[in-house]
Amino acid sequence: MAALVYQMMSSTALVSLGLYHMIATTRNHLRFPQSYFARPYHPFPLSISSSSHNHRLKFLQLYLVIAFLAVAIVHQTVASLDADPLLKGRTPVHYFTSLQSAASLFLFLLLTLALLLSEWIPSLLPLPTDLIFGLAAALFYLQSFVSWGAAAVQTSDLQAKCDSISGRISAQASILCLVLACQPRLFVADVGLGASMSLQGLWVLQTGLSLSVDAFIPEGCHKLLDVVNGVEGSTKCDLDESKFRAVAILDLVFLVHVMFVLLIVMVTYAMTAKSVGIRRMGSYEALPNDNSHIQMKSLSGTQA
Protein backbone atom coordinates (compact mmCIF):
# COMPACT_ATOMS: atom_id res chain seq x y z
CA MET A 1 0.00 0.00 0.00
CA ALA A 2 2.87 2.40 0.75
CA ALA A 3 4.25 1.86 -2.76
CA LEU A 4 0.86 2.70 -4.27
CA VAL A 5 0.59 5.89 -2.21
CA TYR A 6 4.06 6.93 -3.37
CA GLN A 7 3.13 6.28 -7.00
CA MET A 8 -0.05 8.31 -6.62
CA MET A 9 1.98 11.22 -5.23
CA SER A 10 4.50 10.93 -8.06
CA SER A 11 1.71 10.78 -10.61
CA THR A 12 0.05 13.90 -9.21
CA ALA A 13 3.34 15.81 -9.24
CA LEU A 14 4.24 14.84 -12.82
CA VAL A 15 0.77 15.49 -14.25
CA SER A 16 0.55 18.87 -12.51
CA LEU A 17 4.03 19.87 -13.68
CA GLY A 18 3.31 18.83 -17.25
CA LEU A 19 -0.07 20.58 -17.32
CA TYR A 20 1.38 23.79 -15.90
CA HIS A 21 4.20 23.67 -18.45
CA MET A 22 1.70 23.30 -21.31
CA ILE A 23 -0.47 26.17 -20.08
CA ALA A 24 2.47 28.52 -19.52
CA THR A 25 4.08 27.62 -22.85
CA THR A 26 0.85 28.13 -24.79
CA ARG A 27 0.19 31.40 -23.02
CA ASN A 28 3.63 32.78 -23.79
CA HIS A 29 3.41 31.68 -27.42
CA LEU A 30 0.02 33.34 -27.93
CA ARG A 31 0.90 36.55 -26.13
CA PHE A 32 4.38 37.04 -27.56
CA PRO A 33 4.61 35.06 -30.82
CA GLN A 34 7.50 37.11 -32.18
CA SER A 35 9.75 36.86 -29.11
CA TYR A 36 8.69 33.39 -27.98
CA PHE A 37 11.34 30.86 -26.95
CA ALA A 38 11.25 27.72 -24.84
CA ARG A 39 12.04 28.05 -21.14
CA PRO A 40 13.15 25.32 -18.73
CA TYR A 41 10.68 26.60 -16.16
CA HIS A 42 7.96 29.26 -15.99
CA PRO A 43 7.68 31.52 -12.93
CA PHE A 44 4.28 31.93 -11.35
CA PRO A 45 2.37 35.18 -12.00
CA LEU A 46 3.66 37.81 -9.64
CA SER A 47 0.33 39.62 -9.38
CA ILE A 48 -1.13 36.97 -7.08
CA SER A 49 0.73 38.30 -4.04
CA SER A 50 2.18 41.44 -2.55
CA SER A 51 5.47 42.84 -3.75
CA SER A 52 7.35 41.58 -0.67
CA HIS A 53 6.57 37.97 -1.59
CA ASN A 54 7.03 38.26 -5.35
CA HIS A 55 10.64 37.16 -5.31
CA ARG A 56 9.84 34.02 -3.29
CA LEU A 57 6.84 32.97 -5.38
CA LYS A 58 8.79 33.45 -8.58
CA PHE A 59 10.72 30.24 -7.88
CA LEU A 60 7.84 28.30 -6.31
CA GLN A 61 7.79 25.78 -9.15
CA LEU A 62 11.46 24.96 -8.62
CA TYR A 63 10.94 24.64 -4.86
CA LEU A 64 8.17 22.10 -5.42
CA VAL A 65 10.26 20.12 -7.91
CA ILE A 66 13.16 19.99 -5.45
CA ALA A 67 10.84 18.81 -2.66
CA PHE A 68 9.29 16.02 -4.75
CA LEU A 69 12.68 14.90 -6.03
CA ALA A 70 14.02 14.72 -2.48
CA VAL A 71 11.07 12.54 -1.42
CA ALA A 72 11.57 10.28 -4.46
CA ILE A 73 15.29 9.86 -3.74
CA VAL A 74 14.60 8.91 -0.13
CA HIS A 75 11.93 6.42 -1.21
CA GLN A 76 14.18 4.73 -3.77
CA THR A 77 17.05 4.55 -1.29
CA VAL A 78 14.87 2.98 1.39
CA ALA A 79 13.38 0.56 -1.17
CA SER A 80 16.86 -0.63 -2.12
CA LEU A 81 17.44 -1.69 1.50
CA ASP A 82 14.10 -3.49 1.81
CA ALA A 83 14.42 -7.25 2.10
CA ASP A 84 11.70 -9.74 1.22
CA PRO A 85 12.92 -13.29 1.98
CA LEU A 86 9.80 -14.81 0.41
CA LEU A 87 11.02 -13.66 -2.99
CA LYS A 88 14.75 -13.19 -3.34
CA GLY A 89 15.82 -11.55 -0.14
CA ARG A 90 18.26 -8.68 -0.36
CA THR A 91 19.44 -9.53 -3.87
CA PRO A 92 22.03 -7.47 -5.74
CA VAL A 93 19.58 -7.05 -8.64
CA HIS A 94 16.91 -5.36 -6.57
CA TYR A 95 19.53 -3.41 -4.63
CA PHE A 96 21.34 -1.96 -7.64
CA THR A 97 18.27 -1.17 -9.76
CA SER A 98 16.79 0.86 -6.90
CA LEU A 99 20.09 2.66 -6.37
CA GLN A 100 20.33 3.43 -10.08
CA SER A 101 16.90 5.03 -9.97
CA ALA A 102 17.87 7.04 -6.89
CA ALA A 103 21.10 8.18 -8.58
CA SER A 104 19.27 9.36 -11.71
CA LEU A 105 16.79 11.29 -9.57
CA PHE A 106 19.69 12.83 -7.65
CA LEU A 107 21.13 14.12 -10.94
CA PHE A 108 17.77 15.73 -11.73
CA LEU A 109 17.91 17.32 -8.28
CA LEU A 110 21.36 18.75 -8.98
CA LEU A 111 20.16 20.18 -12.30
CA THR A 112 17.16 21.79 -10.62
CA LEU A 113 19.36 23.29 -7.91
CA ALA A 114 21.72 24.63 -10.57
CA LEU A 115 18.78 26.15 -12.45
CA LEU A 116 17.51 27.77 -9.26
CA LEU A 117 20.94 29.15 -8.47
CA SER A 118 21.38 30.51 -12.00
CA GLU A 119 18.03 32.30 -11.79
CA TRP A 120 18.55 33.53 -8.24
CA ILE A 121 22.15 34.70 -8.69
CA PRO A 122 22.83 34.91 -12.46
CA SER A 123 26.35 36.27 -11.98
CA LEU A 124 27.38 33.25 -9.89
CA LEU A 125 26.24 30.46 -12.22
CA PRO A 126 25.09 31.72 -15.61
CA LEU A 127 23.52 28.75 -17.40
CA PRO A 128 22.23 29.35 -20.93
CA THR A 129 18.90 27.86 -21.89
CA ASP A 130 20.32 25.55 -24.55
CA LEU A 131 22.77 24.07 -22.04
CA ILE A 132 19.98 23.40 -19.55
CA PHE A 133 17.89 21.64 -22.17
CA GLY A 134 20.93 19.68 -23.30
CA LEU A 135 21.65 18.49 -19.78
CA ALA A 136 17.98 17.63 -19.30
CA ALA A 137 18.08 15.57 -22.51
CA ALA A 138 21.05 13.61 -21.18
CA LEU A 139 19.33 12.99 -17.83
CA PHE A 140 16.07 11.88 -19.45
CA TYR A 141 18.03 9.47 -21.63
CA LEU A 142 19.79 8.17 -18.51
CA GLN A 143 16.41 7.70 -16.86
CA SER A 144 15.16 5.72 -19.86
CA PHE A 145 18.32 3.61 -19.71
CA VAL A 146 17.63 2.85 -16.03
CA SER A 147 14.02 1.89 -16.79
CA TRP A 148 15.04 -0.40 -19.64
CA GLY A 149 17.72 -1.98 -17.47
CA ALA A 150 15.21 -2.62 -14.70
CA ALA A 151 12.78 -4.15 -17.21
CA ALA A 152 15.46 -6.52 -18.48
CA VAL A 153 16.08 -8.07 -15.05
CA GLN A 154 12.53 -8.13 -13.72
CA THR A 155 11.02 -11.50 -12.83
CA SER A 156 7.50 -10.07 -13.15
CA ASP A 157 6.34 -9.77 -16.75
CA LEU A 158 3.89 -7.01 -15.85
CA GLN A 159 6.53 -5.00 -14.01
CA ALA A 160 8.96 -5.44 -16.91
CA LYS A 161 6.36 -4.19 -19.40
CA CYS A 162 5.52 -1.18 -17.26
CA ASP A 163 9.20 -0.29 -16.87
CA SER A 164 9.78 -0.68 -20.60
CA ILE A 165 6.97 1.73 -21.49
CA SER A 166 8.20 4.20 -18.86
CA GLY A 167 11.62 4.06 -20.52
CA ARG A 168 10.07 4.90 -23.89
CA ILE A 169 8.36 7.97 -22.46
CA SER A 170 11.62 9.15 -20.89
CA ALA A 171 13.40 8.61 -24.21
CA GLN A 172 10.77 10.75 -25.95
CA ALA A 173 11.29 13.52 -23.39
CA SER A 174 15.04 13.27 -24.02
CA ILE A 175 14.55 13.76 -27.75
CA LEU A 176 12.26 16.75 -27.20
CA CYS A 177 14.78 18.40 -24.85
CA LEU A 178 17.52 17.88 -27.42
CA VAL A 179 15.33 19.47 -30.10
CA LEU A 180 14.63 22.45 -27.85
CA ALA A 181 18.33 22.85 -27.15
CA CYS A 182 18.88 23.26 -30.89
CA GLN A 183 15.60 24.99 -31.79
CA PRO A 184 14.28 26.88 -28.73
CA ARG A 185 11.51 28.57 -30.77
CA LEU A 186 9.86 25.28 -31.73
CA PHE A 187 6.50 25.54 -30.00
CA VAL A 188 5.39 21.98 -30.82
CA ALA A 189 8.41 20.46 -29.09
CA ASP A 190 7.89 22.64 -26.01
CA VAL A 191 4.25 21.60 -25.67
CA GLY A 192 5.25 17.99 -26.37
CA LEU A 193 7.66 18.11 -23.44
CA GLY A 194 4.85 19.07 -21.08
CA ALA A 195 2.65 16.36 -22.58
CA SER A 196 5.42 13.80 -22.04
CA MET A 197 5.64 14.70 -18.35
CA SER A 198 1.89 14.35 -17.98
CA LEU A 199 1.95 11.03 -19.83
CA GLN A 200 4.72 9.77 -17.56
CA GLY A 201 2.65 10.76 -14.54
CA LEU A 202 -0.41 8.90 -15.81
CA TRP A 203 1.68 5.84 -16.55
CA VAL A 204 3.20 5.88 -13.06
CA LEU A 205 -0.33 5.74 -11.68
CA GLN A 206 -1.27 2.98 -14.12
CA THR A 207 1.78 0.98 -13.05
CA GLY A 208 0.76 1.19 -9.42
CA LEU A 209 -2.79 0.13 -10.19
CA SER A 210 -1.78 -2.73 -12.49
CA LEU A 211 0.62 -4.18 -9.94
CA SER A 212 -1.04 -3.44 -6.61
CA VAL A 213 -4.82 -3.23 -7.03
CA ASP A 214 -6.64 -6.51 -7.66
CA ALA A 215 -9.33 -4.88 -9.78
CA PHE A 216 -6.72 -3.63 -12.28
CA ILE A 217 -4.56 -6.75 -12.46
CA PRO A 218 -5.27 -8.56 -15.77
CA GLU A 219 -7.09 -11.88 -15.66
CA GLY A 220 -4.77 -14.84 -15.24
CA CYS A 221 -2.28 -12.82 -13.18
CA HIS A 222 -2.25 -12.31 -9.43
CA LYS A 223 -0.23 -10.93 -6.57
CA LEU A 224 1.67 -13.29 -4.32
CA LEU A 225 -0.36 -13.19 -1.15
CA ASP A 226 2.64 -13.69 1.14
CA VAL A 227 4.45 -10.69 -0.29
CA VAL A 228 3.79 -7.62 1.83
CA ASN A 229 5.93 -4.91 0.32
CA GLY A 230 5.33 -5.72 -3.33
CA VAL A 231 8.92 -5.61 -4.56
CA GLU A 232 10.53 -7.33 -7.48
CA GLY A 233 8.23 -9.89 -9.01
CA SER A 234 5.28 -9.80 -6.62
CA THR A 235 2.76 -9.98 -9.50
CA LYS A 236 2.83 -13.23 -11.49
CA CYS A 237 1.03 -14.66 -14.51
CA ASP A 238 0.23 -18.38 -14.33
CA LEU A 239 0.38 -19.25 -18.05
CA ASP A 240 2.14 -17.87 -21.09
CA GLU A 241 -1.23 -17.14 -22.65
CA SER A 242 -2.18 -15.04 -19.63
CA LYS A 243 1.15 -13.25 -19.81
CA PHE A 244 0.74 -12.36 -23.50
CA ARG A 245 -2.81 -11.23 -22.87
CA ALA A 246 -1.71 -9.03 -19.96
CA VAL A 247 1.07 -7.44 -22.03
CA ALA A 248 -1.39 -6.72 -24.86
CA ILE A 249 -3.79 -5.13 -22.38
CA LEU A 250 -1.01 -2.87 -21.08
CA ASP A 251 -0.21 -1.78 -24.64
CA LEU A 252 -3.87 -0.95 -25.20
CA VAL A 253 -4.09 0.95 -21.93
CA PHE A 254 -0.98 2.93 -22.89
CA LEU A 255 -2.62 3.98 -26.16
CA VAL A 256 -5.67 5.11 -24.19
CA HIS A 257 -3.40 7.24 -22.00
CA VAL A 258 -1.79 8.74 -25.11
CA MET A 259 -5.19 9.67 -26.56
CA PHE A 260 -6.21 11.16 -23.22
CA VAL A 261 -3.05 13.30 -23.12
CA LEU A 262 -3.67 14.48 -26.68
CA LEU A 263 -7.17 15.51 -25.64
CA ILE A 264 -5.70 17.40 -22.69
CA VAL A 265 -3.30 19.22 -25.04
CA MET A 266 -6.11 20.30 -27.36
CA VAL A 267 -8.38 21.41 -24.52
CA THR A 268 -5.52 23.26 -22.84
CA TYR A 269 -4.64 25.10 -26.05
CA ALA A 270 -8.27 25.99 -26.76
CA MET A 271 -8.95 27.32 -23.27
CA THR A 272 -5.67 29.22 -23.08
CA ALA A 273 -6.20 30.70 -26.54
CA LYS A 274 -9.70 31.81 -25.55
CA SER A 275 -8.44 33.43 -22.38
CA VAL A 276 -5.51 35.18 -24.03
CA GLY A 277 -7.61 36.11 -27.05
CA ILE A 278 -10.25 37.82 -24.91
CA ARG A 279 -7.59 39.86 -23.17
CA ARG A 280 -5.87 40.77 -26.40
CA MET A 281 -9.08 41.73 -28.18
CA GLY A 282 -10.55 43.59 -25.22
CA SER A 283 -8.74 46.87 -25.99
CA TYR A 284 -9.88 46.94 -29.60
CA GLU A 285 -13.09 48.51 -30.88
CA ALA A 286 -15.08 47.45 -33.87
CA LEU A 287 -15.03 49.66 -36.97
CA PRO A 288 -18.26 51.53 -37.69
CA ASN A 289 -20.57 50.00 -40.28
CA ASP A 290 -22.16 53.26 -41.34
CA ASN A 291 -20.30 54.26 -44.49
CA SER A 292 -22.05 57.63 -44.58
CA HIS A 293 -19.37 59.02 -42.27
CA ILE A 294 -16.60 57.88 -44.56
CA GLN A 295 -15.64 60.54 -47.04
CA MET A 296 -14.01 59.41 -50.24
CA LYS A 297 -12.10 61.62 -52.54
CA SER A 298 -13.73 61.82 -55.93
CA LEU A 299 -11.83 60.56 -58.89
CA SER A 300 -11.15 63.05 -61.60
CA GLY A 301 -10.09 62.59 -65.12
CA THR A 302 -11.88 59.29 -65.52
CA GLN A 303 -13.55 58.29 -68.69
CA ALA A 304 -16.93 56.66 -68.96
Secondary structure by P-SEA (a helix, b strand, c coil): caaaaaaaaaaaaaaaaaaaaaaaaaaaaaaccccbbbbcccccccccccccccccccaaaaaaaaaaaaaaaaaaaaaaaccccccccccaaaaaaaaaaaaaaaaaaaaaaaaaaaaaccccccccaaaaaaaaaaaaaaaaaaaaaaaaacccaaaaaaaaaaaaaaaaaaaaaaaaaaccccaaaaaaaaaaaaaaaaaaaaaaaacccccccccccccccccccccccccccccaaaaaaaaaaaaaaaaaaaaaaaaaaaaaaaaaaaaaaaaaaccccccccccccccccccccccc
